[in-house]
């Protein structure tokens, strides 16, 4: 099959969506399929390396998330590529510019349109007019409109599937968790050497306990709760180090909070790390912590388990099938519970060994290989079921793009 993936975010941008797409692309390619990425421009992209596989469209920074970009032109270019590349199926991974473009060309060229719903937008409304302009009800209407006509809508978790149903999405919805490459996160001689170098750079001693947090530093990720819990941990063990990997709009405020809490000496702000290097930062950790309840799936939890970390996370539907408290991880209900919980976790070395083993066994069905096989099966089913009649109007979509010829 020739598959066209339409997305607003792709490498070198760092995000869960970009990582998910990279995993899918790799698995599809490994099984003999041709994958083409249609995405927005990025000044940091290696165009020579991408040539023939990644096609970028003129874009501007999104006003609500400046580091993300929205395409504003390219209908004719995309349409030409659909013909030239003989695309069999379009898979969109965004409801915005490139998603609308993908839906439009799928309809125009009469190929199936599959969509993965990655983001719980209700948790991000504060970025747009402080939540006063868009309401959850409006998000539901936009989501229902976008999904209309899809051969299949993929939800990474049952939490997302239930939300789509509540929005009134009538198209077929299937829960398919994104898989990860276990090989990438396996501890090896090379990774051990890298871990030693990183610890030396971060001034972390061999006997220090290390708590790792990895993700975009944004309000909805609730990373401030982790820093506020740190004094409690340090009272238990003053050698504990908190390593925070990632970047984002609240990084400066998190650094200021660490100073205000008097724990800045125990926090290491690493910044953004390339996806092919992120495993080493899991490997330096004994425990991975997340206080977020806005995850659609939470790939970082799976990556952490695959890396051998104990996962401590806030209770949420997104982790209901992944983390069983005291069995495959540890859960806390309120931010205030995090400090005491981590103290308890570090005080149970024998239980941690059992939890680590049980968690690794539990995530085996979430391999990248199994994920790729499931997606291919869904693609084939969609192609077999596809009807040639047009099931949605393309008219309204064209307002998002200039109609003149674009390169």
Secondary structure as the mmCIF struct_conf table of DSSP 4:
data_model
#
loop_
_struct_conf.conf_type_id
_struct_conf.id
_struct_conf.beg_label_comp_id
_struct_conf.beg_label_asym_id
_struct_conf.beg_label_seq_id
_struct_conf.end_label_comp_id
_struct_conf.end_label_asym_id
_struct_conf.end_label_seq_id
STRN STRN1 UNK A 2 UNK A 6
BEND BEND1 UNK A 8 UNK A 8
TURN_TY1_P TURN_TY1_P1 UNK A 11 UNK A 12
BEND BEND2 UNK A 13 UNK A 13
BEND BEND3 UNK A 15 UNK A 15
HELX_RH_AL_P HELX_RH_AL_P1 UNK A 16 UNK A 30
TURN_TY1_P TURN_TY1_P2 UNK A 31 UNK A 32
STRN STRN2 UNK A 34 UNK A 40
TURN_TY1_P TURN_TY1_P3 UNK A 43 UNK A 44
HELX_RH_AL_P HELX_RH_AL_P2 UNK A 47 UNK A 50
TURN_TY1_P TURN_TY1_P4 UNK A 51 UNK A 53
STRN STRN3 UNK A 54 UNK A 57
STRN STRN4 UNK A 59 UNK A 61
BEND BEND4 UNK A 63 UNK A 65
TURN_TY1_P TURN_TY1_P5 UNK A 66 UNK A 67
BEND BEND5 UNK A 68 UNK A 68
STRN STRN5 UNK A 69 UNK A 71
STRN STRN6 UNK A 73 UNK A 73
HELX_RH_AL_P HELX_RH_AL_P3 UNK A 75 UNK A 84
TURN_TY1_P TURN_TY1_P6 UNK A 85 UNK A 86
STRN STRN7 UNK A 89 UNK A 92
BEND BEND6 UNK A 95 UNK A 96
HELX_RH_AL_P HELX_RH_AL_P4 UNK A 97 UNK A 108
TURN_TY1_P TURN_TY1_P7 UNK A 109 UNK A 110
STRN STRN8 UNK A 112 UNK A 117
HELX_RH_3T_P HELX_RH_3T_P1 UNK A 121 UNK A 127
TURN_TY1_P TURN_TY1_P8 UNK A 128 UNK A 128
HELX_RH_3T_P HELX_RH_3T_P2 UNK A 129 UNK A 131
TURN_TY1_P TURN_TY1_P9 UNK A 132 UNK A 132
BEND BEND7 UNK A 133 UNK A 133
HELX_RH_AL_P HELX_RH_AL_P5 UNK A 136 UNK A 147
TURN_TY1_P TURN_TY1_P10 UNK A 148 UNK A 149
BEND BEND8 UNK A 151 UNK A 151
STRN STRN9 UNK A 152 UNK A 155
BEND BEND9 UNK A 156 UNK A 157
HELX_RH_AL_P HELX_RH_AL_P6 UNK A 158 UNK A 166
TURN_TY1_P TURN_TY1_P11 UNK A 167 UNK A 168
BEND BEND10 UNK A 171 UNK A 171
STRN STRN10 UNK A 173 UNK A 175
HELX_LH_PP_P HELX_LH_PP_P1 UNK A 177 UNK A 179
STRN STRN11 UNK A 180 UNK A 180
HELX_RH_AL_P HELX_RH_AL_P7 UNK A 182 UNK A 185
BEND BEND11 UNK A 186 UNK A 186
HELX_RH_AL_P HELX_RH_AL_P8 UNK A 189 UNK A 201
TURN_TY1_P TURN_TY1_P12 UNK A 202 UNK A 203
TURN_TY1_P TURN_TY1_P13 UNK A 206 UNK A 207
STRN STRN12 UNK A 210 UNK A 214
BEND BEND12 UNK A 215 UNK A 215
HELX_RH_3T_P HELX_RH_3T_P3 UNK A 219 UNK A 221
TURN_TY1_P TURN_TY1_P14 UNK A 222 UNK A 223
HELX_RH_AL_P HELX_RH_AL_P9 UNK A 224 UNK A 236
TURN_TY1_P TURN_TY1_P15 UNK A 238 UNK A 239
STRN STRN13 UNK A 241 UNK A 245
STRN STRN14 UNK A 246 UNK A 246
TURN_TY1_P TURN_TY1_P16 UNK A 249 UNK A 250
HELX_RH_AL_P HELX_RH_AL_P10 UNK A 251 UNK A 260
TURN_TY1_P TURN_TY1_P17 UNK A 261 UNK A 262
HELX_RH_3T_P HELX_RH_3T_P4 UNK A 264 UNK A 266
STRN STRN15 UNK A 267 UNK A 271
HELX_RH_3T_P HELX_RH_3T_P5 UNK A 275 UNK A 277
HELX_RH_AL_P HELX_RH_AL_P11 UNK A 278 UNK A 283
TURN_TY1_P TURN_TY1_P18 UNK A 284 UNK A 284
BEND BEND13 UNK A 286 UNK A 286
STRN STRN16 UNK A 287 UNK A 290
BEND BEND14 UNK A 293 UNK A 293
BEND BEND15 UNK A 296 UNK A 297
HELX_RH_AL_P HELX_RH_AL_P12 UNK A 299 UNK A 306
TURN_TY1_P TURN_TY1_P19 UNK A 307 UNK A 308
HELX_LH_PP_P HELX_LH_PP_P2 UNK A 309 UNK A 309
STRN STRN17 UNK A 310 UNK A 314
HELX_RH_3T_P HELX_RH_3T_P6 UNK A 317 UNK A 319
TURN_TY1_P TURN_TY1_P20 UNK A 320 UNK A 322
STRN STRN18 UNK A 325 UNK A 325
TURN_TY1_P TURN_TY1_P21 UNK A 326 UNK A 328
STRN STRN19 UNK A 329 UNK A 329
STRN STRN20 UNK A 330 UNK A 332
BEND BEND16 UNK A 333 UNK A 334
HELX_RH_AL_P HELX_RH_AL_P13 UNK A 335 UNK A 346
TURN_TY1_P TURN_TY1_P22 UNK A 347 UNK A 347
HELX_RH_AL_P HELX_RH_AL_P14 UNK A 349 UNK A 362
TURN_TY1_P TURN_TY1_P23 UNK A 363 UNK A 363
HELX_RH_3T_P HELX_RH_3T_P7 UNK A 364 UNK A 366
STRN STRN21 UNK A 367 UNK A 367
HELX_RH_AL_P HELX_RH_AL_P15 UNK A 368 UNK A 385
BEND BEND17 UNK A 388 UNK A 389
BEND BEND18 UNK A 392 UNK A 392
HELX_RH_3T_P HELX_RH_3T_P8 UNK A 395 UNK A 400
BEND BEND19 UNK A 401 UNK A 401
STRN STRN22 UNK A 402 UNK A 402
BEND BEND20 UNK A 404 UNK A 404
#
